[in-house]
Amino acid sequence: MAKTKVELIDNFLVVWDPKKGSELYKLGYYGKPLGIPKPKIPEFKVPLILDLMEGLFLAENEKLVIIQGSKKRKVGLVELKNKAKTLYESFDEKYAIYKDLRNSGLIVTPGIKFGCDFAVYKYGPGLEHAPYTVSVKPVGSGVTATEIVKAGRLATTVRKRFIIGVPDLKSNTAEYLIFKWFKA
């Protein structure tokens, strides 16, 4: 697949060509088709909107060329990453987990509606409910009992396994703590 041209507009990347957007979406459920909250089929006739984390991952994997403005200035990886750091709290840690999960073949989407950083799928949205919710914690940060109980209650309510992802940026590795809830 040739690199897809995307335009950086404010805090999002837009794939204006619906055919190219559909191809990216089929690659791993990247982005959201404009005005289609839950696409039933992977082909659509509208632009695709990518968040900066997805865009950075795809650009690092040489799937995108990012441009900006009327002069179509090329946006590099460092510039895109710096912009993302202004939007996401603990971006480096969250991106390390995002990248690790994506490189493991999982589908990763924003988890805000579940009160976590990511919702993670084995097969993809629309094919299954996300079996996992992931919260990212930097190395050395603590987790309180209250945080675990809150996460457990939420994960149980939405029938998901709760995972804490702990990236080690120095060694470029990640560890995961998986909680499986049961009724006593």
C-alpha positions in Angstrom: 0.0 0.0 0.0 1.4 3.4 -1.0 1.6 6.1 1.7 -1.7 7.8 2.3 -1.7 11.6 2.3 -3.4 13.1 5.4 -4.0 16.6 6.5 -3.2 17.9 10.0 -6.1 20.1 11.0 -6.0 21.4 14.6 -5.7 18.2 16.8 -6.7 15.6 14.2 -5.6 14.1 10.9 -8.0 13.9 8.0 -7.9 11.5 5.1 -9.9 13.3 2.5 -10.0 10.5 0.0 -12.7 8.0 1.1 -11.0 5.1 -0.8 -7.7 5.7 1.0 -9.5 6.2 4.3 -11.4 2.9 3.9 -8.0 1.1 3.2 -6.6 2.5 6.4 -9.7 1.5 8.4 -9.4 -2.0 7.0 -5.8 -2.3 8.0 -6.7 -2.3 11.7 -9.8 -0.2 12.4 -7.8 3.0 12.4 -9.8 6.3 12.7 -13.4 7.1 12.5 -15.4 7.7 9.3 -16.8 11.2 9.5 -20.5 11.1 10.7 -20.5 7.3 11.0 -20.2 6.4 14.7 -20.3 2.6 14.2 -19.4 1.6 10.7 -21.1 -1.7 9.7 -18.9 -2.2 6.6 -15.2 -1.1 6.1 -16.0 0.8 3.0 -17.4 4.3 3.3 -17.8 7.4 1.1 -16.7 10.0 3.7 -13.4 11.3 5.0 -11.6 9.4 7.8 -10.6 11.2 11.0 -7.5 9.9 12.8 -6.4 11.0 16.3 -2.7 12.0 16.7 -1.7 8.8 18.4 -3.1 6.7 15.6 -1.5 9.0 13.0 1.9 8.9 14.7 1.8 5.1 14.8 0.9 4.9 11.1 3.4 7.5 10.1 6.2 5.7 12.0 5.2 2.6 10.1 5.4 4.5 6.8 1.7 4.4 6.0 1.1 8.1 6.0 2.5 11.4 4.6 1.2 14.3 6.8 0.7 17.7 5.3 -0.6 21.0 6.8 -2.0 24.3 5.5 -2.7 25.7 2.1 1.0 25.3 1.1 0.8 21.6 1.9 3.8 21.8 4.2 5.1 18.3 5.2 4.8 17.6 9.0 7.5 15.3 10.4 7.4 12.7 13.1 9.1 14.9 15.7 6.6 17.8 15.1 3.6 15.5 15.2 4.9 13.8 18.4 5.5 17.2 20.1 1.9 18.3 19.2 0.5 15.1 20.6 2.4 15.7 23.9 0.5 19.0 24.3 -2.8 17.1 24.0 -2.2 13.9 26.0 -1.2 13.8 29.6 1.7 11.3 30.0 1.8 10.9 26.2 5.1 9.0 26.1 3.9 6.4 28.5 0.5 6.0 26.8 2.0 5.9 23.3 4.5 3.2 24.4 1.5 1.0 25.5 -0.5 1.9 22.4 2.4 0.9 20.2 3.1 -2.3 22.1 -0.5 -3.4 21.9 -0.8 -2.5 18.2 2.5 -4.3 17.4 1.0 -7.4 19.2 -1.8 -7.4 16.6 -4.5 -6.0 18.9 -7.0 -3.2 18.0 -6.6 -0.2 20.3 -9.2 2.5 20.5 -9.7 5.4 23.0 -11.2 4.2 26.3 -12.7 7.4 27.5 -16.2 6.0 27.6 -15.0 3.2 29.9 -13.0 5.6 32.2 -9.6 4.3 31.1 -7.0 5.1 28.5 -7.8 2.4 25.9 -10.4 -0.2 24.9 -8.7 -3.2 23.3 -10.1 -5.7 20.9 -8.8 -9.0 19.5 -10.9 -8.8 16.4 -12.3 -5.2 16.1 -15.2 -3.0 17.0 -18.5 -4.2 15.5 -17.2 -7.8 15.5 -17.0 -8.1 19.3 -17.3 -6.0 22.5 -13.9 -4.8 23.7 -12.8 -7.6 26.1 -10.2 -5.4 27.8 -9.9 -1.9 29.2 -6.3 -0.6 29.8 -5.1 2.2 32.1 -1.5 3.3 31.7 0.6 3.9 34.8 4.2 5.2 34.7 6.9 3.1 36.2 7.2 3.8 39.9 3.7 5.3 40.3 1.5 3.7 42.8 -2.0 2.3 42.5 -4.3 2.8 45.5 -6.7 0.2 46.6 -9.5 2.7 45.9 -8.3 3.0 42.2 -8.3 -0.8 41.9 -11.8 -1.1 43.4 -13.1 1.7 41.1 -11.6 0.1 38.0 -12.9 -3.3 39.0 -16.4 -2.1 39.5 -16.4 -0.3 36.2 -14.8 -3.3 34.3 -17.3 -5.7 35.9 -20.2 -3.4 35.0 -19.2 -3.3 31.3 -18.0 -7.0 31.4 -14.4 -6.4 30.6 -11.0 -7.4 32.0 -9.1 -4.5 33.5 -5.5 -4.2 32.6 -2.8 -1.8 34.0 -0.1 -1.2 31.4 3.3 -0.1 32.8 5.8 1.0 30.2 9.5 1.2 30.9 10.6 4.0 28.5 14.3 3.3 29.2 14.3 -0.3 28.2 11.5 0.1 25.7 9.4 -2.7 27.3 6.0 -3.0 28.9 4.5 -5.0 31.7 0.8 -5.7 32.1 -1.3 -6.5 35.2 -4.6 -8.2 34.3 -7.5 -8.3 36.7 -10.2 -10.8 36.3 -13.2 -10.2 38.4 -15.5 -12.8 39.9 -18.4 -12.9 42.3 -17.5 -14.2 45.7 
